[in-house]
Amino acid sequence: MASSLQHPVLAISLDAEKAFDRIEWSYLFETLSRYGFGPRCLQWIRALYKEPVSAIKSNGMISTPFQLWRSTRQGCPLSPLLFILALEPLACVIRQDKDITGILIGGHDFKLNMYADDILLTLSKPSHSIPRVLETINSFGSLSGYKINWTKSEAIPLNMFTHFSDLGSAPFVWKAEGMKYLGIKIRSPINEILELNAKPLLNNIKEDLKRWSALPLSLWGRAEVLKMNVLPRLNFLVSSIPLFIQKSWFDNINKMFSSFLWNNKKPRINWKKLSLPRDKGGLGIPDVYLYYLKSRDKGSWDWLEEHLVKENNKFVSKGIITPGSVQKLVLCLRRDAAWAKAIKTKSESDWLSFRQLRNKCTSLIKRAKSEFYLAETTKNQ
């Protein structure tokens, strides 16, 4: 989408300097209060940060303890949530600022993506947007303690109309060849991202499987290796890249899995049987293609449900159909999609999912139809 725009568009990855260690407590507690946290909850959180002390150990020597006035507690499960809440006001200001222009897709202005302390900005009209972003970050930092490490913050062009000069005096590192965000290498054009990331990943996996093939592992042990070590790496890649991936790519992965399972010998058991759950007689060998379809389905179904409800709001407001009927129609669409998937894969798990949706949907669709026809009859009279 960005590559088709006729004006400069770029992506900027912001690297926070000691992100979790710089949050000011006065700002944190004020932010939590503005979010609506009650006095009892705030009292519990304040108890975690009441007069903590720390010391430095160097060469076996421990310094005199000193008191801390900022940062989130290391190792505390609450710390990531507190940091996200502390950083959210910055995201809100950027989203609402009309002087910061993102990429307009489907009526939505996409300006930033956030994961913990990693922020990815997608900006158009950089001559106006970048100075405003820098001003916003500096103002936010003066209140919260948040600070950007400019030597590690990178910018890349997203189309042929974007050049280094578009950064102006901004202190970002220009990466025309692309950059890495959350472990994924990004560059323009986007259709090169799969090859850029998949080839080195598959090479690493092949080297690992080759090394592990020499180990005296049973068939069950090799299956666990694929599920526990290899599958997460592949799932992260295919779910992070917004591109269509050919089925042949996944077929090659299955061949690599089969070769590892049988130690480069002829398979003794059909691949589909191995992919069945253990209670069905299989080994539960992961099918990466099904995981890929699932990651694609979630976004498409969320989009479909949002737009279906939006389109039917006028009928709901006029009393023609009830809001519950819209959700029932969405459920029926999910049932039909599950049926199509089960027909294609012939997987027992897919058939089970379809039957569950079908049974749940049978009574609901009858009720939805009766409500609709009753409303139509009443309206015509």
RODO-2510 file (C-alpha; in nm, 4 decimals, decimal comma):
residues 381
     n   res          X          Y          Z
     1     m     0,0000     0,0000     0,0000
     2     a     0,2717     0,2494     0,0990
     3     s     0,4743     0,1718    -0,2141
     4     s     0,1838     0,2871    -0,4325
     5     l     0,1613     0,6329    -0,2737
     6     q     0,2931     0,9240    -0,4773
     7     h     0,4544     1,1099    -0,1863
     8     p     0,7281     1,0346     0,0710
     9     v     0,6411     0,7620     0,3236
    10     l     0,8786     0,6135     0,5797
    11     a     0,8919     0,3833     0,8813
    12     i     1,0799     0,4784     1,1974
    13     s     1,1816     0,2348     1,4708
    14     l     1,2282     0,4077     1,8070
    15     d     1,4727     0,2557     2,0552
    16     a     1,4025     0,3568     2,4153
    17     e     1,7049     0,4243     2,6334
    18     k     1,6805     0,2013     2,9438
    19     a     1,3051     0,2072     2,8981
    20     f     1,1902     0,0263     3,2130
    21     d     1,4470     0,2047     3,4323
    22     r     1,3462     0,5614     3,3464
    23     i     0,9756     0,5776     3,4364
    24     e     0,9181     0,8447     3,7023
    25     w     0,6935     0,7235     3,9836
    26     s     0,5121     1,0532     4,0250
    27     y     0,4119     1,0365     3,6587
    28     l     0,3244     0,6664     3,6816
    29     f     0,0858     0,7040     3,9765
    30     e    -0,0768     1,0121     3,8279
    31     t    -0,1323     0,8233     3,5029
    32     l    -0,2839     0,5263     3,6830
    33     s    -0,5150     0,7619     3,8704
    34     r    -0,6262     0,9221     3,5413
    35     y    -0,6985     0,5753     3,4023
    36     g    -0,9494     0,5257     3,6835
    37     f    -0,7598     0,2914     3,9148
    38     g    -0,9181     0,3082     4,2582
    39     p    -0,7415     0,4191     4,5773
    40     r    -0,7170     0,0624     4,7097
    41     c    -0,5487    -0,0653     4,3915
    42     l    -0,3123     0,2332     4,3854
    43     q    -0,2285     0,1679     4,7493
    44     w    -0,1250    -0,1881     4,6651
    45     i     0,0965    -0,0686     4,3793
    46     r     0,2506     0,2065     4,5926
    47     a     0,3389    -0,0574     4,8521
    48     l     0,5629    -0,2250     4,5932
    49     y     0,7482     0,1008     4,5363
    50     k     0,7684     0,2313     4,8926
    51     e     1,1257     0,3450     4,9681
    52     p     1,3133     0,0697     4,7792
    53     v     1,6917     0,0653     4,8000
    54     s     1,9556    -0,0862     4,5762
    55     a     2,3291    -0,1460     4,5692
    56     i     2,5955    -0,2063     4,3085
    57     k     2,8206    -0,5126     4,3136
    58     s     3,1546    -0,4759     4,1366
    59     n     3,4536    -0,7099     4,1643
    60     g     3,2990    -0,8741     4,4686
    61     m     3,2519    -0,5400     4,6463
    62     i     2,9003    -0,4143     4,7312
    63     s     2,8381    -0,0394     4,7456
    64     t     2,6465     0,1469     5,0119
    65     p     2,2702     0,1086     4,9535
    66     f     2,0985     0,4048     4,7909
    67     q     1,7318     0,4864     4,7463
    68     l     1,5508     0,4543     4,4111
    69     w     1,3100     0,7167     4,2787
    70     r     1,2159     0,5772     3,9406
    71     s     1,2057     0,2591     3,7232
    72     t     0,9821    -0,0467     3,7424
    73     r     1,0848    -0,3388     3,9619
    74     q     1,2946    -0,6006     3,7841
    75     g     1,1435    -0,9480     3,7802
    76     c     0,8024    -0,8263     3,8947
    77     p     0,5160    -0,9637     3,6773
    78     l     0,3347    -0,6321     3,7192
    79     s     0,6186    -0,4256     3,5691
    80     p     0,5414    -0,4842     3,1965
    81     l     0,1760    -0,3873     3,2496
    82     l     0,2712    -0,0722     3,4389
    83     f     0,5161     0,0253     3,1675
    84     i     0,2570    -0,0246     2,8917
    85     l     0,0080     0,1927     3,0810
    86     a     0,2752     0,4573     3,1334
    87     l     0,3591     0,4638     2,7619
    88     e     0,0015     0,4640     2,6310
    89     p    -0,0509     0,8441     2,6741
    90     l     0,2299     0,9012     2,4239
    91     a     0,0542     0,6755     2,1736
    92     c    -0,2771     0,8549     2,2315
    93     v    -0,1220     1,1957     2,1643
    94     i     0,0431     1,0759     1,8421
    95     r    -0,2796     0,9150     1,7171
    96     q    -0,4880     1,2261     1,7897
    97     d    -0,2411     1,4841     1,6571
    98     k    -0,3634     1,6082     1,3175
    99     d    -0,0171     1,7437     1,2360
   100     i     0,1240     1,3897     1,2429
   101     t     0,0190     1,2109     0,9236
   102     g     0,0239     0,8342     0,8976
   103     i    -0,0685     0,5987     0,6140
   104     l    -0,4376     0,6011     0,5260
   105     i    -0,5695     0,2461     0,4637
   106     g    -0,9363     0,1578     0,4554
   107     g    -1,0369     0,4789     0,6267
   108     h    -0,7894     0,4292     0,9142
   109     d    -0,4819     0,6468     0,9662
   110     f    -0,2032     0,4066     1,0698
   111     k     0,0646     0,6014     1,2552
   112     l     0,2305     0,3627     1,4968
   113     n     0,2622     0,0036     1,6167
   114     m     0,3703    -0,0703     1,9733
   115     y     0,4959    -0,3796     2,1506
   116     a     0,6256    -0,3112     2,5024
   117     d     0,9032    -0,0533     2,4569
   118     d     0,9362    -0,1086     2,0790
   119     i     0,7607     0,1616     1,8757
   120     l     0,7309     0,1599     1,4966
   121     l     0,6078     0,4830     1,3359
   122     t     0,4675     0,4832     0,9820
   123     l     0,4580     0,8429     0,8618
   124     s     0,3784     1,0275     0,5440
   125     k     0,4577     1,3956     0,4777
   126     p     0,7749     1,3594     0,6896
   127     s     0,8713     1,7275     0,6611
   128     h     0,5694     1,8107     0,8790
   129     s     0,5185     1,4866     1,0730
   130     i     0,8727     1,4227     1,1995
   131     p     0,9267     1,7617     1,3734
   132     r     0,5905     1,7224     1,5441
   133     v     0,6770     1,3685     1,6579
   134     l     1,0095     1,4857     1,8013
   135     e     0,8385     1,7691     1,9856
   136     t     0,5776     1,5310     2,1274
   137     i     0,8387     1,2787     2,2441
   138     n     1,0483     1,5497     2,4116
   139     s     0,7447     1,6871     2,5954
   140     f     0,6416     1,3394     2,7046
   141     g     0,9950     1,2620     2,8210
   142     s     1,0102     1,5728     3,0404
   143     l     0,7088     1,4397     3,2328
   144     s     0,7677     1,0645     3,2368
   145     g     1,1447     1,0248     3,2134
   146     y     1,1093     0,8452     2,8779
   147     k     1,4107     0,9000     2,6508
   148     i     1,4993     0,7876     2,3000
   149     n     1,8375     0,6415     2,2081
   150     w     1,8823     0,8276     1,8786
   151     t     2,1924     0,6314     1,7740
   152     k     1,9826     0,3106     1,7630
   153     s     1,6610     0,4597     1,6223
   154     e     1,6337     0,3827     1,2516
   155     a     1,4307     0,5034     0,9540
   156     i     1,3662     0,3288     0,6220
   157     p     1,1921     0,4432     0,3021
   158     l     0,8645     0,2713     0,2116
   159     n     0,8477     0,3855    -0,1502
   160     m     1,0631     0,5256    -0,4283
   161     f     0,9631     0,8846    -0,3505
   162     t     1,1299     0,8812    -0,0073
   163     h     1,4933     0,9875     0,0329
   164     f     1,7408     1,0648     0,3086
   165     s     1,6751     1,4372     0,2678
   166     d     1,3162     1,3838     0,3861
   167     l     1,4477     1,3274     0,7390
   168     g     1,5645     1,6863     0,7548
   169     s     1,7604     1,7433     1,0764
   170     a     1,6019     1,4462     1,2568
   171     p     1,8678     1,2333     1,4344
   172     f     1,7497     0,8965     1,2999
   173     v     1,9895     0,6471     1,1420
   174     w     1,8988     0,6112     0,7732
   175     k     1,8718     0,2452     0,6619
   176     a     1,7917     0,2375     0,2910
   177     e     1,8622    -0,1379     0,2820
   178     g     1,6015    -0,2095     0,5520
   179     m     1,5892    -0,2631     0,9278
   180     k     1,4812    -0,5209     1,1849
   181     y     1,1704    -0,4780     1,4017
   182     l     1,0688    -0,7430     1,6572
   183     g     1,3046    -0,9884     1,4904
   184     i     1,1586    -0,9357     1,1410
   185     k     1,3655    -0,7696     0,8690
   186     i     1,1635    -0,4989     0,6943
   187     r     1,2335    -0,3235     0,3694
   188     s     1,0559    -0,1936     0,0611
   189     p     0,9097    -0,3406    -0,1536
   190     i     0,7177    -0,5535     0,0938
   191     n     0,6989    -0,8593    -0,1344
   192     e     1,0683    -0,9229    -0,0629
   193     i     1,0157    -0,9569     0,3128
   194     l     0,9309    -1,3288     0,3052
   195     e     1,2419    -1,4259     0,1124
   196     l     1,4523    -1,1902     0,3227
   197     n     1,3436    -1,3544     0,6497
   198     a     1,2480    -1,7098     0,5519
   199     k     1,5703    -1,8136     0,3782
   200     p     1,8073    -1,7552     0,6743
   201     l     1,5514    -1,9014     0,9175
   202     l     1,5099    -2,2213     0,7146
   203     n     1,8865    -2,2524     0,6797
   204     n     1,9246    -2,2289     1,0593
   205     i     1,6496    -2,4860     1,1134
   206     k     1,8063    -2,7245     0,8621
   207     e     2,1427    -2,6937     1,0391
   208     d     1,9775    -2,7616     1,3759
   209     l     1,7868    -3,0640     1,2470
   210     k     2,0999    -3,2003     1,0819
   211     r     2,2876    -3,1711     1,4109
   212     w     2,0029    -3,3230     1,6144
   213     s     1,9592    -3,6131     1,3694
   214     a     2,2749    -3,7699     1,5119
   215     l     2,1210    -3,7850     1,8606
   216     p     1,9628    -4,1155     1,9764
   217     l     1,6083    -3,9779     1,9854
   218     s     1,2933    -4,1856     1,9540
   219     l     1,0186    -4,1012     1,7062
   220     w     0,8224    -3,9390     1,9904
   221     g     1,1288    -3,7427     2,0975
   222     r     1,1823    -3,6106     1,7452
   223     a     0,8159    -3,5081     1,7285
   224     e     0,8572    -3,3114     2,0523
   225     v     1,1654    -3,1371     1,9102
   226     l     0,9585    -3,0162     1,6146
   227     k     0,6744    -2,8973     1,8381
   228     m     0,8832    -2,7329     2,1097
   229     n     1,1711    -2,5828     1,9123
   230     v     1,0985    -2,5537     1,5394
   231     l     0,7256    -2,4737     1,5322
   232     p     0,7442    -2,1518     1,7417
   233     r     1,0109    -2,0089     1,5122
   234     l     0,8094    -2,0785     1,1986
   235     n     0,4815    -1,9627     1,3531
   236     f     0,6299    -1,6307     1,4551
   237     l     0,7516    -1,5692     1,1013
   238     v     0,4335    -1,6615     0,9119
   239     s     0,2067    -1,4760     1,1575
   240     s     0,4190    -1,1589     1,1484
   241     i     0,4452    -1,1183     0,7715
   242     p     0,1255    -0,9827     0,6076
   243     l     0,1808    -1,1659     0,2796
   244     f     0,0221    -1,4568     0,0969
   245     i     0,2482    -1,7612     0,1194
   246     q     0,2226    -2,0398    -0,1377
   247     k     0,1160    -2,3849    -0,0196
   248     s     0,4288    -2,5291    -0,1839
   249     w     0,6423    -2,3415     0,0713
   250     f     0,4717    -2,5313     0,3535
   251     d     0,4974    -2,8606     0,1621
   252     n     0,8754    -2,8198     0,1609
   253     i     0,8675    -2,7669     0,5371
   254     n     0,6663    -3,0888     0,5810
   255     k     0,9260    -3,2762     0,3741
   256     m     1,1997    -3,1362     0,5984
   257     f     1,0036    -3,2469     0,9072
   258     s     0,9499    -3,5953     0,7617
   259     s     1,3179    -3,6323     0,6787
   260     f     1,4094    -3,5466     1,0388
   261     l     1,1458    -3,7772     1,1894
   262     w     1,2620    -4,0809     0,9931
   263     n     1,6320    -3,9884     0,9984
   264     n     1,6512    -3,9469     0,6185
   265     k     1,4873    -4,2849     0,5590
   266     k     1,1631    -4,3771     0,3852
   267     p     0,8604    -4,2835     0,6002
   268     r     0,6834    -4,5815     0,7573
   269     i     0,3629    -4,3976     0,8557
   270     n     0,1463    -4,1684     0,6455
   271     w     0,2086    -3,7978     0,7158
   272     k    -0,1603    -3,7242     0,7772
   273     k    -0,1750    -3,9961     1,0405
   274     l     0,1306    -3,8546     1,2153
   275     s    -0,0392    -3,5134     1,2251
   276     l    -0,3376    -3,6500     1,4190
   277     p    -0,3532    -3,5911     1,7977
   278     r    -0,2116    -3,8646     2,0161
   279     d    -0,5542    -3,9715     2,1380
   280     k    -0,6417    -4,0326     1,7708
   281     g    -0,3366    -4,2511     1,7100
   282     g    -0,1008    -3,9841     1,5765
   283     l     0,1982    -3,7952     1,7174
   284     g     0,0514    -3,4466     1,6969
   285     i     0,3084    -3,3368     1,4384
   286     p     0,2377    -2,9666     1,3777
   287     d     0,1014    -2,8582     1,0400
   288     v     0,2513    -2,5122     0,9908
   289     y     0,0125    -2,4414     0,7031
   290     l    -0,2916    -2,4739     0,9304
   291     y    -0,1305    -2,2398     1,1833
   292     y    -0,0718    -1,9947     0,8985
   293     l    -0,4376    -2,0152     0,7894
   294     k    -0,5501    -1,9588     1,1466
   295     s    -0,3351    -1,6467     1,1833
   296     r    -0,4827    -1,5117     0,8581
   297     d    -0,8407    -1,6031     0,9549
   298     k    -0,8393    -1,4058     1,2783
   299     g    -0,7810    -1,0698     1,1151
   300     s    -1,0185    -1,1382     0,8258
   301     w    -1,2988    -1,2549     1,0548
   302     d    -1,2540    -0,9555     1,2853
   303     w    -1,2746    -0,7288     0,9807
   304     l    -1,5808    -0,9117     0,8458
   305     e    -1,7617    -0,8997     1,1786
   306     e    -1,6854    -0,5295     1,2248
   307     h    -1,8124    -0,4381     0,8784
   308     l    -2,1132    -0,6700     0,8937
   309     v    -2,2279    -0,5110     1,2184
   310     k    -2,1552    -0,1649     1,0782
   311     e    -2,3560    -0,2283     0,7608
   312     n    -2,6492    -0,3658     0,9588
   313     n    -2,6573    -0,0835     1,2129
   314     k    -2,9178     0,0991     1,0019
   315     f    -3,1429    -0,2075     1,0100
   316     v    -3,0895    -0,2437     1,3845
   317     s    -3,1728     0,1242     1,4438
   318     k    -3,4961     0,0854     1,2452
   319     g    -3,5944    -0,2265     1,4365
   320     i    -3,5827    -0,4498     1,1300
   321     i    -3,3344    -0,6870     1,2946
   322     t    -3,1983    -0,7091     1,6467
   323     p    -2,8292    -0,6654     1,7379
   324     g    -2,8239    -1,0314     1,8447
   325     s    -2,9284    -1,1391     1,4963
   326     v    -2,6194    -0,9767     1,3471
   327     q    -2,3898    -1,1777     1,5744
   328     k    -2,5836    -1,4928     1,4816
   329     l    -2,5292    -1,4246     1,1128
   330     v    -2,1576    -1,3841     1,1791
   331     l    -2,1571    -1,7167     1,3638
   332     c    -2,3210    -1,8830     1,0632
   333     l    -2,0522    -1,7440     0,8349
   334     r    -1,7889    -1,8888     1,0664
   335     r    -1,9656    -2,2254     1,0477
   336     d    -1,9619    -2,2187     0,6657
   337     a    -1,5920    -2,1310     0,6632
   338     a    -1,5187    -2,4184     0,9029
   339     w    -1,7070    -2,6560     0,6715
   340     a    -1,5068    -2,5400     0,3669
   341     k    -1,1824    -2,5846     0,5592
   342     a    -1,2792    -2,9345     0,6785
   343     i    -1,3674    -3,0370     0,3214
   344     k    -1,0275    -2,9171     0,2008
   345     t    -0,8041    -3,0599     0,4744
   346     k    -1,0108    -3,3686     0,5702
   347     s    -0,8626    -3,3269     0,9176
   348     e    -1,0424    -3,4784     1,2165
   349     s    -0,9829    -3,1650     1,4241
   350     d    -1,1300    -2,9465     1,1485
   351     w    -1,4369    -3,1698     1,1217
   352     l    -1,4808    -3,1521     1,4986
   353     s    -1,4613    -2,7722     1,4886
   354     f    -1,7193    -2,7641     1,2106
   355     r    -1,9606    -2,9938     1,3956
   356     q    -1,9353    -2,7854     1,7119
   357     l    -2,0139    -2,4670     1,5199
   358     r    -2,2944    -2,6405     1,3282
   359     n    -2,4645    -2,7644     1,6449
   360     k    -2,4319    -2,4244     1,8079
   361     c    -2,5607    -2,2512     1,4983
   362     t    -2,8662    -2,4665     1,4198
   363     s    -3,0975    -2,3209     1,6827
   364     l    -2,9558    -1,9697     1,6548
   365     i    -3,0121    -1,9355     1,2810
   366     k    -3,3748    -2,0452     1,3140
   367     r    -3,4312    -1,7795     1,5777
   368     a    -3,2522    -1,5158     1,3676
   369     k    -3,4656    -1,5983     1,0624
   370     s    -3,7891    -1,5866     1,2603
   371     e    -3,6954    -1,2483     1,4073
   372     f    -3,6100    -1,1137     1,0646
   373     y    -3,9247    -1,2384     0,8893
   374     l    -4,1452    -1,1262     1,1773
   375     a    -3,9954    -0,7793     1,1623
   376     e    -4,0358    -0,7689     0,7825
   377     t    -4,4037    -0,8779     0,8076
   378     t    -4,4779    -0,6193     1,0743
   379     k    -4,3086    -0,3472     0,8688
   380     n    -4,5069    -0,4342     0,5527
   381     q    -4,8358    -0,4217     0,7400
***
